[in-house]
Amino acid sequence: MSRMERRPSEGASEGGRRPFQKKKVCRFCKVRGLTIDYKDARALRPYLTERGRIMPRRISGTCAKHQRVVAEAIKRARNLAIIPFTAISM
């Protein structure tokens, strides 16, 4: 079997390709009234994983410009103890 051939069991579907997924749109570009503030912990929560890490923009869907601002706001909130650095494990 050559490199280009696939077995029927490989891949997500019969064609061997992943199903089409809709491109995510930046929330901050879509709704002009939204602001990113380090003091608003509730607004920053969707951009953190359950372990407390900053979510990458390919997953969160934010544009590069707003991802930089979100990351900076999260780092400021961490330093002021508004958001924990890591998840509390018990």
PyMOL Python script that loads the backbone (N, CA, C, O; Angstrom):
from pymol import cmd

cmd.read_pdbstr("""\
ATOM      1  N   MET A   1       0.850  -1.173   0.000  1.00  0.00           N
ATOM      2  CA  MET A   1       0.000   0.000   0.000  1.00  0.00           C
ATOM      3  C   MET A   1       0.899   1.240   0.000  1.00  0.00           C
ATOM      4  O   MET A   1       1.808   1.343   0.824  1.00  0.00           O
ATOM      5  N   SER A   2       0.658   2.158  -0.893  1.00  0.00           N
ATOM      6  CA  SER A   2       1.477   3.363  -0.985  1.00  0.00           C
ATOM      7  C   SER A   2       1.064   4.370   0.094  1.00  0.00           C
ATOM      8  O   SER A   2       0.076   4.168   0.801  1.00  0.00           O
ATOM      9  N   ARG A   3       1.829   5.446   0.207  1.00  0.00           N
ATOM     10  CA  ARG A   3       1.566   6.464   1.226  1.00  0.00           C
ATOM     11  C   ARG A   3       0.234   7.172   1.006  1.00  0.00           C
ATOM     12  O   ARG A   3      -0.434   7.560   1.965  1.00  0.00           O
ATOM     13  N   MET A   4      -0.148   7.338  -0.246  1.00  0.00           N
ATOM     14  CA  MET A   4      -1.351   8.113  -0.548  1.00  0.00           C
ATOM     15  C   MET A   4      -2.640   7.310  -0.349  1.00  0.00           C
ATOM     16  O   MET A   4      -3.709   7.893  -0.170  1.00  0.00           O
ATOM     17  N   GLU A   5      -2.546   5.995  -0.377  1.00  0.00           N
ATOM     18  CA  GLU A   5      -3.730   5.164  -0.205  1.00  0.00           C
ATOM     19  C   GLU A   5      -4.087   5.076   1.275  1.00  0.00           C
ATOM     20  O   GLU A   5      -3.212   5.087   2.140  1.00  0.00           O
ATOM     21  N   ARG A   6      -5.376   4.988   1.547  1.00  0.00           N
ATOM     22  CA  ARG A   6      -5.836   4.863   2.927  1.00  0.00           C
ATOM     23  C   ARG A   6      -6.664   3.599   3.065  1.00  0.00           C
ATOM     24  O   ARG A   6      -7.356   3.163   2.145  1.00  0.00           O
ATOM     25  N   ARG A   7      -6.562   3.043   4.233  1.00  0.00           N
ATOM     26  CA  ARG A   7      -7.418   1.907   4.541  1.00  0.00           C
ATOM     27  C   ARG A   7      -8.812   2.420   4.874  1.00  0.00           C
ATOM     28  O   ARG A   7      -8.944   3.564   5.308  1.00  0.00           O
ATOM     29  N   PRO A   8      -9.849   1.625   4.688  1.00  0.00           N
ATOM     30  CA  PRO A   8     -11.207   2.091   4.978  1.00  0.00           C
ATOM     31  C   PRO A   8     -11.415   2.478   6.436  1.00  0.00           C
ATOM     32  O   PRO A   8     -12.274   3.312   6.723  1.00  0.00           O
ATOM     33  N   SER A   9     -10.654   1.897   7.369  1.00  0.00           N
ATOM     34  CA  SER A   9     -10.851   2.195   8.780  1.00  0.00           C
ATOM     35  C   SER A   9     -10.212   3.514   9.201  1.00  0.00           C
ATOM     36  O   SER A   9     -10.518   4.016  10.282  1.00  0.00           O
ATOM     37  N   GLU A  10      -9.334   4.092   8.379  1.00  0.00           N
ATOM     38  CA  GLU A  10      -8.650   5.323   8.742  1.00  0.00           C
ATOM     39  C   GLU A  10      -9.504   6.539   8.420  1.00  0.00           C
ATOM     40  O   GLU A  10     -10.323   6.506   7.502  1.00  0.00           O
ATOM     41  N   GLY A  11      -9.309   7.617   9.182  1.00  0.00           N
ATOM     42  CA  GLY A  11     -10.008   8.874   8.892  1.00  0.00           C
ATOM     43  C   GLY A  11     -11.317   8.994   9.647  1.00  0.00           C
ATOM     44  O   GLY A  11     -11.840   8.008  10.167  1.00  0.00           O
ATOM     45  N   ALA A  12     -11.839  10.201   9.702  1.00  0.00           N
ATOM     46  CA  ALA A  12     -13.071  10.474  10.436  1.00  0.00           C
ATOM     47  C   ALA A  12     -14.309  10.028   9.663  1.00  0.00           C
ATOM     48  O   ALA A  12     -15.290   9.592  10.265  1.00  0.00           O
ATOM     49  N   SER A  13     -14.271  10.134   8.345  1.00  0.00           N
ATOM     50  CA  SER A  13     -15.423   9.731   7.537  1.00  0.00           C
ATOM     51  C   SER A  13     -14.921   8.847   6.393  1.00  0.00           C
ATOM     52  O   SER A  13     -13.735   8.523   6.334  1.00  0.00           O
ATOM     53  N   GLU A  14     -15.801   8.466   5.504  1.00  0.00           N
ATOM     54  CA  GLU A  14     -15.400   7.587   4.406  1.00  0.00           C
ATOM     55  C   GLU A  14     -14.374   8.235   3.495  1.00  0.00           C
ATOM     56  O   GLU A  14     -13.490   7.553   2.975  1.00  0.00           O
ATOM     57  N   GLY A  15     -14.477   9.535   3.294  1.00  0.00           N
ATOM     58  CA  GLY A  15     -13.537  10.248   2.442  1.00  0.00           C
ATOM     59  C   GLY A  15     -12.168  10.430   3.072  1.00  0.00           C
ATOM     60  O   GLY A  15     -11.218  10.803   2.384  1.00  0.00           O
ATOM     61  N   GLY A  16     -12.052  10.173   4.372  1.00  0.00           N
ATOM     62  CA  GLY A  16     -10.789  10.325   5.046  1.00  0.00           C
ATOM     63  C   GLY A  16     -10.511  11.747   5.493  1.00  0.00           C
ATOM     64  O   GLY A  16      -9.431  12.032   6.011  1.00  0.00           O
ATOM     65  N   ARG A  17     -11.468  12.643   5.301  1.00  0.00           N
ATOM     66  CA  ARG A  17     -11.284  14.027   5.713  1.00  0.00           C
ATOM     67  C   ARG A  17     -12.150  14.336   6.918  1.00  0.00           C
ATOM     68  O   ARG A  17     -13.139  13.657   7.194  1.00  0.00           O
ATOM     69  N   ARG A  18     -11.755  15.370   7.621  1.00  0.00           N
ATOM     70  CA  ARG A  18     -12.557  15.805   8.755  1.00  0.00           C
ATOM     71  C   ARG A  18     -13.801  16.525   8.251  1.00  0.00           C
ATOM     72  O   ARG A  18     -13.777  17.140   7.185  1.00  0.00           O
ATOM     73  N   PRO A  19     -14.883  16.452   9.011  1.00  0.00           N
ATOM     74  CA  PRO A  19     -16.078  17.188   8.586  1.00  0.00           C
ATOM     75  C   PRO A  19     -15.833  18.698   8.661  1.00  0.00           C
ATOM     76  O   PRO A  19     -15.038  19.172   9.473  1.00  0.00           O
ATOM     77  N   PHE A  20     -16.516  19.426   7.814  1.00  0.00           N
ATOM     78  CA  PHE A  20     -16.350  20.873   7.756  1.00  0.00           C
ATOM     79  C   PHE A  20     -16.797  21.514   9.059  1.00  0.00           C
ATOM     80  O   PHE A  20     -17.855  21.185   9.594  1.00  0.00           O
ATOM     81  N   GLN A  21     -15.983  22.430   9.563  1.00  0.00           N
ATOM     82  CA  GLN A  21     -16.328  23.137  10.781  1.00  0.00           C
ATOM     83  C   GLN A  21     -16.386  24.630  10.486  1.00  0.00           C
ATOM     84  O   GLN A  21     -15.486  25.177   9.848  1.00  0.00           O
ATOM     85  N   LYS A  22     -17.443  25.287  10.952  1.00  0.00           N
ATOM     86  CA  LYS A  22     -17.633  26.704  10.699  1.00  0.00           C
ATOM     87  C   LYS A  22     -16.525  27.518  11.359  1.00  0.00           C
ATOM     88  O   LYS A  22     -16.136  27.241  12.493  1.00  0.00           O
ATOM     89  N   LYS A  23     -16.016  28.527  10.642  1.00  0.00           N
ATOM     90  CA  LYS A  23     -14.952  29.369  11.182  1.00  0.00           C
ATOM     91  C   LYS A  23     -15.505  30.229  12.303  1.00  0.00           C
ATOM     92  O   LYS A  23     -16.571  30.831  12.179  1.00  0.00           O
ATOM     93  N   LYS A  24     -14.756  30.276  13.407  1.00  0.00           N
ATOM     94  CA  LYS A  24     -15.181  31.078  14.541  1.00  0.00           C
ATOM     95  C   LYS A  24     -14.909  32.549  14.256  1.00  0.00           C
ATOM     96  O   LYS A  24     -13.947  32.890  13.569  1.00  0.00           O
ATOM     97  N   VAL A  25     -15.759  33.410  14.787  1.00  0.00           N
ATOM     98  CA  VAL A  25     -15.642  34.845  14.576  1.00  0.00           C
ATOM     99  C   VAL A  25     -15.308  35.484  15.917  1.00  0.00           C
ATOM    100  O   VAL A  25     -15.833  35.081  16.955  1.00  0.00           O
ATOM    101  N   CYS A  26     -14.447  36.464  15.886  1.00  0.00           N
ATOM    102  CA  CYS A  26     -14.031  37.168  17.094  1.00  0.00           C
ATOM    103  C   CYS A  26     -15.234  37.898  17.701  1.00  0.00           C
ATOM    104  O   CYS A  26     -15.899  38.679  17.021  1.00  0.00           O
ATOM    105  N   ARG A  27     -15.505  37.640  18.983  1.00  0.00           N
ATOM    106  CA  ARG A  27     -16.629  38.299  19.671  1.00  0.00           C
ATOM    107  C   ARG A  27     -16.436  39.797  19.755  1.00  0.00           C
ATOM    108  O   ARG A  27     -17.399  40.557  19.651  1.00  0.00           O
ATOM    109  N   PHE A  28     -15.206  40.226  19.941  1.00  0.00           N
ATOM    110  CA  PHE A  28     -14.926  41.643  20.137  1.00  0.00           C
ATOM    111  C   PHE A  28     -15.009  42.428  18.835  1.00  0.00           C
ATOM    112  O   PHE A  28     -15.328  43.617  18.848  1.00  0.00           O
ATOM    113  N   CYS A  29     -14.726  41.778  17.713  1.00  0.00           N
ATOM    114  CA  CYS A  29     -14.881  42.435  16.409  1.00  0.00           C
ATOM    115  C   CYS A  29     -16.353  42.474  16.002  1.00  0.00           C
ATOM    116  O   CYS A  29     -16.803  43.430  15.370  1.00  0.00           O
ATOM    117  N   LYS A  30     -17.090  41.444  16.363  1.00  0.00           N
ATOM    118  CA  LYS A  30     -18.492  41.325  15.967  1.00  0.00           C
ATOM    119  C   LYS A  30     -19.362  42.342  16.709  1.00  0.00           C
ATOM    120  O   LYS A  30     -20.177  43.032  16.096  1.00  0.00           O
ATOM    121  N   VAL A  31     -19.186  42.430  18.024  1.00  0.00           N
ATOM    122  CA  VAL A  31     -19.956  43.359  18.850  1.00  0.00           C
ATOM    123  C   VAL A  31     -19.010  44.468  19.296  1.00  0.00           C
ATOM    124  O   VAL A  31     -18.142  44.253  20.142  1.00  0.00           O
ATOM    125  N   ARG A  32     -19.183  45.636  18.726  1.00  0.00           N
ATOM    126  CA  ARG A  32     -18.261  46.750  18.972  1.00  0.00           C
ATOM    127  C   ARG A  32     -18.299  47.264  20.415  1.00  0.00           C
ATOM    128  O   ARG A  32     -17.324  47.863  20.870  1.00  0.00           O
ATOM    129  N   GLY A  33     -19.378  47.051  21.133  1.00  0.00           N
ATOM    130  CA  GLY A  33     -19.512  47.583  22.486  1.00  0.00           C
ATOM    131  C   GLY A  33     -18.735  46.818  23.548  1.00  0.00           C
ATOM    132  O   GLY A  33     -18.529  47.329  24.649  1.00  0.00           O
ATOM    133  N   LEU A  34     -18.300  45.599  23.234  1.00  0.00           N
ATOM    134  CA  LEU A  34     -17.586  44.792  24.220  1.00  0.00           C
ATOM    135  C   LEU A  34     -16.192  45.355  24.467  1.00  0.00           C
ATOM    136  O   LEU A  34     -15.480  45.718  23.531  1.00  0.00           O
ATOM    137  N   THR A  35     -15.820  45.420  25.725  1.00  0.00           N
ATOM    138  CA  THR A  35     -14.478  45.858  26.078  1.00  0.00           C
ATOM    139  C   THR A  35     -13.794  44.773  26.899  1.00  0.00           C
ATOM    140  O   THR A  35     -14.454  43.977  27.568  1.00  0.00           O
ATOM    141  N   ILE A  36     -12.497  44.749  26.844  1.00  0.00           N
ATOM    142  CA  ILE A  36     -11.702  43.786  27.589  1.00  0.00           C
ATOM    143  C   ILE A  36     -11.104  44.526  28.775  1.00  0.00           C
ATOM    144  O   ILE A  36     -10.323  45.463  28.606  1.00  0.00           O
ATOM    145  N   ASP A  37     -11.481  44.094  29.987  1.00  0.00           N
ATOM    146  CA  ASP A  37     -11.009  44.754  31.192  1.00  0.00           C
ATOM    147  C   ASP A  37     -10.470  43.703  32.156  1.00  0.00           C
ATOM    148  O   ASP A  37     -11.119  42.686  32.398  1.00  0.00           O
ATOM    149  N   TYR A  38      -9.290  43.948  32.700  1.00  0.00           N
ATOM    150  CA  TYR A  38      -8.673  42.978  33.602  1.00  0.00           C
ATOM    151  C   TYR A  38      -9.436  42.852  34.923  1.00  0.00           C
ATOM    152  O   TYR A  38      -9.270  41.857  35.629  1.00  0.00           O
ATOM    153  N   LYS A  39     -10.259  43.827  35.268  1.00  0.00           N
ATOM    154  CA  LYS A  39     -11.009  43.785  36.524  1.00  0.00           C
ATOM    155  C   LYS A  39     -12.268  42.928  36.426  1.00  0.00           C
ATOM    156  O   LYS A  39     -12.863  42.588  37.449  1.00  0.00           O
ATOM    157  N   ASP A  40     -12.679  42.575  35.213  1.00  0.00           N
ATOM    158  CA  ASP A  40     -13.889  41.782  35.002  1.00  0.00           C
ATOM    159  C   ASP A  40     -13.516  40.315  34.829  1.00  0.00           C
ATOM    160  O   ASP A  40     -13.313  39.844  33.709  1.00  0.00           O
ATOM    161  N   ALA A  41     -13.429  39.597  35.946  1.00  0.00           N
ATOM    162  CA  ALA A  41     -13.006  38.192  35.920  1.00  0.00           C
ATOM    163  C   ALA A  41     -14.018  37.313  35.191  1.00  0.00           C
ATOM    164  O   ALA A  41     -13.634  36.351  34.525  1.00  0.00           O
ATOM    165  N   ARG A  42     -15.295  37.631  35.308  1.00  0.00           N
ATOM    166  CA  ARG A  42     -16.337  36.821  34.662  1.00  0.00           C
ATOM    167  C   ARG A  42     -16.210  36.862  33.138  1.00  0.00           C
ATOM    168  O   ARG A  42     -16.474  35.863  32.468  1.00  0.00           O
ATOM    169  N   ALA A  43     -15.808  38.013  32.588  1.00  0.00           N
ATOM    170  CA  ALA A  43     -15.656  38.140  31.139  1.00  0.00           C
ATOM    171  C   ALA A  43     -14.403  37.420  30.638  1.00  0.00           C
ATOM    172  O   ALA A  43     -14.348  37.016  29.477  1.00  0.00           O
ATOM    173  N   LEU A  44     -13.399  37.256  31.501  1.00  0.00           N
ATOM    174  CA  LEU A  44     -12.150  36.600  31.090  1.00  0.00           C
ATOM    175  C   LEU A  44     -12.200  35.083  31.236  1.00  0.00           C
ATOM    176  O   LEU A  44     -11.368  34.387  30.654  1.00  0.00           O
ATOM    177  N   ARG A  45     -13.149  34.560  31.993  1.00  0.00           N
ATOM    178  CA  ARG A  45     -13.251  33.113  32.222  1.00  0.00           C
ATOM    179  C   ARG A  45     -13.337  32.267  30.944  1.00  0.00           C
ATOM    180  O   ARG A  45     -12.695  31.218  30.886  1.00  0.00           O
ATOM    181  N   PRO A  46     -14.099  32.672  29.918  1.00  0.00           N
ATOM    182  CA  PRO A  46     -14.168  31.829  28.718  1.00  0.00           C
ATOM    183  C   PRO A  46     -12.830  31.683  27.988  1.00  0.00           C
ATOM    184  O   PRO A  46     -12.690  30.807  27.135  1.00  0.00           O
ATOM    185  N   TYR A  47     -11.862  32.513  28.307  1.00  0.00           N
ATOM    186  CA  TYR A  47     -10.570  32.475  27.630  1.00  0.00           C
ATOM    187  C   TYR A  47      -9.520  31.739  28.452  1.00  0.00           C
ATOM    188  O   TYR A  47      -8.331  31.804  28.142  1.00  0.00           O
ATOM    189  N   LEU A  48      -9.956  31.035  29.503  1.00  0.00           N
ATOM    190  CA  LEU A  48      -9.080  30.217  30.319  1.00  0.00           C
ATOM    191  C   LEU A  48      -9.540  28.765  30.263  1.00  0.00           C
ATOM    192  O   LEU A  48     -10.738  28.492  30.192  1.00  0.00           O
ATOM    193  N   THR A  49      -8.588  27.835  30.296  1.00  0.00           N
ATOM    194  CA  THR A  49      -8.939  26.421  30.369  1.00  0.00           C
ATOM    195  C   THR A  49      -9.310  26.087  31.808  1.00  0.00           C
ATOM    196  O   THR A  49      -9.179  26.924  32.701  1.00  0.00           O
ATOM    197  N   GLU A  50      -9.776  24.857  32.025  1.00  0.00           N
ATOM    198  CA  GLU A  50     -10.131  24.447  33.387  1.00  0.00           C
ATOM    199  C   GLU A  50      -8.902  24.369  34.289  1.00  0.00           C
ATOM    200  O   GLU A  50      -9.028  24.392  35.513  1.00  0.00           O
ATOM    201  N   ARG A  51      -7.714  24.277  33.691  1.00  0.00           N
ATOM    202  CA  ARG A  51      -6.467  24.256  34.462  1.00  0.00           C
ATOM    203  C   ARG A  51      -5.918  25.656  34.716  1.00  0.00           C
ATOM    204  O   ARG A  51      -4.949  25.812  35.460  1.00  0.00           O
ATOM    205  N   GLY A  52      -6.527  26.685  34.104  1.00  0.00           N
ATOM    206  CA  GLY A  52      -6.109  28.056  34.333  1.00  0.00           C
ATOM    207  C   GLY A  52      -5.170  28.612  33.272  1.00  0.00           C
ATOM    208  O   GLY A  52      -4.625  29.703  33.442  1.00  0.00           O
ATOM    209  N   ARG A  53      -4.977  27.888  32.196  1.00  0.00           N
ATOM    210  CA  ARG A  53      -4.099  28.357  31.128  1.00  0.00           C
ATOM    211  C   ARG A  53      -4.881  29.212  30.134  1.00  0.00           C
ATOM    212  O   ARG A  53      -6.092  29.056  29.980  1.00  0.00           O
ATOM    213  N   ILE A  54      -4.169  30.119  29.463  1.00  0.00           N
ATOM    214  CA  ILE A  54      -4.807  30.982  28.470  1.00  0.00           C
ATOM    215  C   ILE A  54      -5.104  30.152  27.227  1.00  0.00           C
ATOM    216  O   ILE A  54      -4.235  29.452  26.707  1.00  0.00           O
ATOM    217  N   MET A  55      -6.344  30.243  26.762  1.00  0.00           N
ATOM    218  CA  MET A  55      -6.777  29.456  25.613  1.00  0.00           C
ATOM    219  C   MET A  55      -6.196  30.045  24.315  1.00  0.00           C
ATOM    220  O   MET A  55      -6.228  31.262  24.132  1.00  0.00           O
ATOM    221  N   PRO A  56      -5.667  29.206  23.416  1.00  0.00           N
ATOM    222  CA  PRO A  56      -5.129  29.728  22.160  1.00  0.00           C
ATOM    223  C   PRO A  56      -6.233  30.256  21.252  1.00  0.00           C
ATOM    224  O   PRO A  56      -7.392  29.861  21.374  1.00  0.00           O
ATOM    225  N   ARG A  57      -5.865  31.140  20.352  1.00  0.00           N
ATOM    226  CA  ARG A  57      -6.880  31.795  19.519  1.00  0.00           C
ATOM    227  C   ARG A  57      -7.491  30.856  18.492  1.00  0.00           C
ATOM    228  O   ARG A  57      -8.601  31.116  18.029  1.00  0.00           O
ATOM    229  N   ARG A  58      -6.822  29.787  18.119  1.00  0.00           N
ATOM    230  CA  ARG A  58      -7.432  28.832  17.188  1.00  0.00           C
ATOM    231  C   ARG A  58      -8.602  28.108  17.831  1.00  0.00           C
ATOM    232  O   ARG A  58      -9.483  27.609  17.131  1.00  0.00           O
ATOM    233  N   ILE A  59      -8.620  28.046  19.158  1.00  0.00           N
ATOM    234  CA  ILE A  59      -9.723  27.413  19.877  1.00  0.00           C
ATOM    235  C   ILE A  59     -10.754  28.450  20.318  1.00  0.00           C
ATOM    236  O   ILE A  59     -11.956  28.224  20.186  1.00  0.00           O
ATOM    237  N   SER A  60     -10.289  29.588  20.842  1.00  0.00           N
ATOM    238  CA  SER A  60     -11.223  30.596  21.345  1.00  0.00           C
ATOM    239  C   SER A  60     -11.912  31.361  20.222  1.00  0.00           C
ATOM    240  O   SER A  60     -13.043  31.816  20.395  1.00  0.00           O
ATOM    241  N   GLY A  61     -11.246  31.512  19.064  1.00  0.00           N
ATOM    242  CA  GLY A  61     -11.858  32.183  17.929  1.00  0.00           C
ATOM    243  C   GLY A  61     -11.612  33.678  17.879  1.00  0.00           C
ATOM    244  O   GLY A  61     -12.144  34.355  17.000  1.00  0.00           O
ATOM    245  N   THR A  62     -10.815  34.215  18.804  1.00  0.00           N
ATOM    246  CA  THR A  62     -10.545  35.650  18.770  1.00  0.00           C
ATOM    247  C   THR A  62      -9.506  35.972  17.701  1.00  0.00           C
ATOM    248  O   THR A  62      -8.699  35.119  17.331  1.00  0.00           O
ATOM    249  N   CYS A  63      -9.533  37.206  17.210  1.00  0.00           N
ATOM    250  CA  CYS A  63      -8.539  37.628  16.224  1.00  0.00           C
ATOM    251  C   CYS A  63      -7.221  37.899  16.949  1.00  0.00           C
ATOM    252  O   CYS A  63      -7.195  37.965  18.178  1.00  0.00           O
ATOM    253  N   ALA A  64      -6.142  38.056  16.209  1.00  0.00           N
ATOM    254  CA  ALA A  64      -4.817  38.232  16.798  1.00  0.00           C
ATOM    255  C   ALA A  64      -4.739  39.489  17.654  1.00  0.00           C
ATOM    256  O   ALA A  64      -4.134  39.484  18.727  1.00  0.00           O
ATOM    257  N   LYS A  65      -5.346  40.552  17.178  1.00  0.00           N
ATOM    258  CA  LYS A  65      -5.322  41.828  17.906  1.00  0.00           C
ATOM    259  C   LYS A  65      -5.979  41.691  19.273  1.00  0.00           C
ATOM    260  O   LYS A  65      -5.412  42.107  20.284  1.00  0.00           O
ATOM    261  N   HIS A  66      -7.164  41.114  19.304  1.00  0.00           N
ATOM    262  CA  HIS A  66      -7.891  40.994  20.561  1.00  0.00           C
ATOM    263  C   HIS A  66      -7.318  39.876  21.438  1.00  0.00           C
ATOM    264  O   HIS A  66      -7.437  39.943  22.662  1.00  0.00           O
ATOM    265  N   GLN A  67      -6.708  38.866  20.848  1.00  0.00           N
ATOM    266  CA  GLN A  67      -6.078  37.811  21.643  1.00  0.00           C
ATOM    267  C   GLN A  67      -4.925  38.377  22.471  1.00  0.00           C
ATOM    268  O   GLN A  67      -4.726  37.982  23.619  1.00  0.00           O
ATOM    269  N   ARG A  68      -4.170  39.304  21.884  1.00  0.00           N
ATOM    270  CA  ARG A  68      -3.077  39.945  22.625  1.00  0.00           C
ATOM    271  C   ARG A  68      -3.624  40.746  23.803  1.00  0.00           C
ATOM    272  O   ARG A  68      -3.049  40.726  24.892  1.00  0.00           O
ATOM    273  N   VAL A  69      -4.728  41.447  23.587  1.00  0.00           N
ATOM    274  CA  VAL A  69      -5.330  42.253  24.650  1.00  0.00           C
ATOM    275  C   VAL A  69      -5.906  41.350  25.743  1.00  0.00           C
ATOM    276  O   VAL A  69      -5.756  41.647  26.928  1.00  0.00           O
ATOM    277  N   VAL A  70      -6.558  40.257  25.361  1.00  0.00           N
ATOM    278  CA  VAL A  70      -7.120  39.316  26.327  1.00  0.00           C
ATOM    279  C   VAL A  70      -6.009  38.694  27.165  1.00  0.00           C
ATOM    280  O   VAL A  70      -6.134  38.598  28.386  1.00  0.00           O
ATOM    281  N   ALA A  71      -4.927  38.273  26.523  1.00  0.00           N
ATOM    282  CA  ALA A  71      -3.810  37.664  27.243  1.00  0.00           C
ATOM    283  C   ALA A  71      -3.194  38.642  28.240  1.00  0.00           C
ATOM    284  O   ALA A  71      -2.863  38.265  29.364  1.00  0.00           O
ATOM    285  N   GLU A  72      -3.044  39.886  27.830  1.00  0.00           N
ATOM    286  CA  GLU A  72      -2.493  40.916  28.723  1.00  0.00           C
ATOM    287  C   GLU A  72      -3.428  41.157  29.905  1.00  0.00           C
ATOM    288  O   GLU A  72      -2.964  41.313  31.034  1.00  0.00           O
ATOM    289  N   ALA A  73      -4.738  41.190  29.662  1.00  0.00           N
ATOM    290  CA  ALA A  73      -5.712  41.402  30.736  1.00  0.00           C
ATOM    291  C   ALA A  73      -5.698  40.226  31.720  1.00  0.00           C
ATOM    292  O   ALA A  73      -5.800  40.433  32.929  1.00  0.00           O
ATOM    293  N   ILE A  74      -5.574  39.007  31.216  1.00  0.00           N
ATOM    294  CA  ILE A  74      -5.517  37.833  32.086  1.00  0.00           C
ATOM    295  C   ILE A  74      -4.259  37.879  32.951  1.00  0.00           C
ATOM    296  O   ILE A  74      -4.313  37.576  34.143  1.00  0.00           O
ATOM    297  N   LYS A  75      -3.139  38.254  32.360  1.00  0.00           N
ATOM    298  CA  LYS A  75      -1.889  38.338  33.124  1.00  0.00           C
ATOM    299  C   LYS A  75      -1.969  39.410  34.203  1.00  0.00           C
ATOM    300  O   LYS A  75      -1.469  39.207  35.309  1.00  0.00           O
ATOM    301  N   ARG A  76      -2.584  40.534  33.905  1.00  0.00           N
ATOM    302  CA  ARG A  76      -2.756  41.587  34.910  1.00  0.00           C
ATOM    303  C   ARG A  76      -3.677  41.123  36.032  1.00  0.00           C
ATOM    304  O   ARG A  76      -3.399  41.366  37.206  1.00  0.00           O
ATOM    305  N   ALA A  77      -4.776  40.454  35.674  1.00  0.00           N
ATOM    306  CA  ALA A  77      -5.722  39.960  36.677  1.00  0.00           C
ATOM    307  C   ALA A  77      -5.072  38.899  37.563  1.00  0.00           C
ATOM    308  O   ALA A  77      -5.371  38.830  38.755  1.00  0.00           O
ATOM    309  N   ARG A  78      -4.199  38.084  37.010  1.00  0.00           N
ATOM    310  CA  ARG A  78      -3.476  37.093  37.814  1.00  0.00           C
ATOM    311  C   ARG A  78      -2.558  37.774  38.824  1.00  0.00           C
ATOM    312  O   ARG A  78      -2.510  37.379  39.989  1.00  0.00           O
ATOM    313  N   ASN A  79      -1.837  38.789  38.383  1.00  0.00           N
ATOM    314  CA  ASN A  79      -0.906  39.478  39.273  1.00  0.00           C
ATOM    315  C   ASN A  79      -1.618  40.204  40.405  1.00  0.00           C
ATOM    316  O   ASN A  79      -1.050  40.376  41.483  1.00  0.00           O
ATOM    317  N   LEU A  80      -2.847  40.630  40.173  1.00  0.00           N
ATOM    318  CA  LEU A  80      -3.628  41.296  41.214  1.00  0.00           C
ATOM    319  C   LEU A  80      -4.510  40.320  41.997  1.00  0.00           C
ATOM    320  O   LEU A  80      -5.330  40.744  42.812  1.00  0.00           O
ATOM    321  N   ALA A  81      -4.349  39.032  41.758  1.00  0.00           N
ATOM    322  CA  ALA A  81      -5.082  37.959  42.458  1.00  0.00           C
ATOM    323  C   ALA A  81      -6.586  38.020  42.208  1.00  0.00           C
ATOM    324  O   ALA A  81      -7.370  37.619  43.068  1.00  0.00           O
ATOM    325  N   ILE A  82      -6.998  38.516  41.046  1.00  0.00           N
ATOM    326  CA  ILE A  82      -8.410  38.486  40.661  1.00  0.00           C
ATOM    327  C   ILE A  82      -8.738  37.119  40.068  1.00  0.00           C
ATOM    328  O   ILE A  82      -9.829  36.586  40.275  1.00  0.00           O
ATOM    329  N   ILE A  83      -7.779  36.557  39.326  1.00  0.00           N
ATOM    330  CA  ILE A  83      -7.893  35.231  38.722  1.00  0.00           C
ATOM    331  C   ILE A  83      -6.723  34.393  39.247  1.00  0.00           C
ATOM    332  O   ILE A  83      -5.601  34.894  39.306  1.00  0.00           O
ATOM    333  N   PRO A  84      -6.955  33.127  39.630  1.00  0.00           N
ATOM    334  CA  PRO A  84      -5.839  32.305  40.101  1.00  0.00           C
ATOM    335  C   PRO A  84      -4.903  31.902  38.949  1.00  0.00           C
ATOM    336  O   PRO A  84      -5.326  31.796  37.798  1.00  0.00           O
ATOM    337  N   PHE A  85      -3.633  31.681  39.284  1.00  0.00           N
ATOM    338  CA  PHE A  85      -2.664  31.247  38.279  1.00  0.00           C
ATOM    339  C   PHE A  85      -2.960  29.825  37.809  1.00  0.00           C
ATOM    340  O   PHE A  85      -2.830  29.525  36.622  1.00  0.00           O
ATOM    341  N   THR A  86      -3.356  28.950  38.729  1.00  0.00           N
ATOM    342  CA  THR A  86      -3.668  27.571  38.388  1.00  0.00           C
ATOM    343  C   THR A  86      -4.977  27.166  39.059  1.00  0.00           C
ATOM    344  O   THR A  86      -5.476  27.850  39.953  1.00  0.00           O
ATOM    345  N   ALA A  87      -5.514  26.048  38.609  1.00  0.00           N
ATOM    346  CA  ALA A  87      -6.736  25.525  39.209  1.00  0.00           C
ATOM    347  C   ALA A  87      -6.411  24.938  40.567  1.00  0.00           C
ATOM    348  O   ALA A  87      -5.334  24.376  40.764  1.00  0.00           O
ATOM    349  N   ILE A  88      -7.333  25.066  41.498  1.00  0.00           N
ATOM    350  CA  ILE A  88      -7.141  24.520  42.833  1.00  0.00           C
ATOM    351  C   ILE A  88      -7.469  23.035  42.773  1.00  0.00           C
ATOM    352  O   ILE A  88      -8.578  22.651  42.402  1.00  0.00           O
ATOM    353  N   SER A  89      -6.503  22.206  43.140  1.00  0.00           N
ATOM    354  CA  SER A  89      -6.736  20.756  43.119  1.00  0.00           C
ATOM    355  C   SER A  89      -6.847  20.243  44.554  1.00  0.00           C
ATOM    356  O   SER A  89      -6.030  20.566  45.416  1.00  0.00           O
ATOM    357  N   MET A  90      -7.871  19.443  44.778  1.00  0.00           N
ATOM    358  CA  MET A  90      -8.076  18.886  46.128  1.00  0.00           C
ATOM    359  C   MET A  90      -8.225  17.407  46.053  1.00  0.00           C
ATOM    360  O   MET A  90      -8.406  16.752  47.080  1.00  0.00           O
TER     361      MET A  90
END
""", "prot")
cmd.dss("prot")
cmd.show_as("cartoon", "prot")
cmd.util.cbc("prot")
cmd.orient("prot")
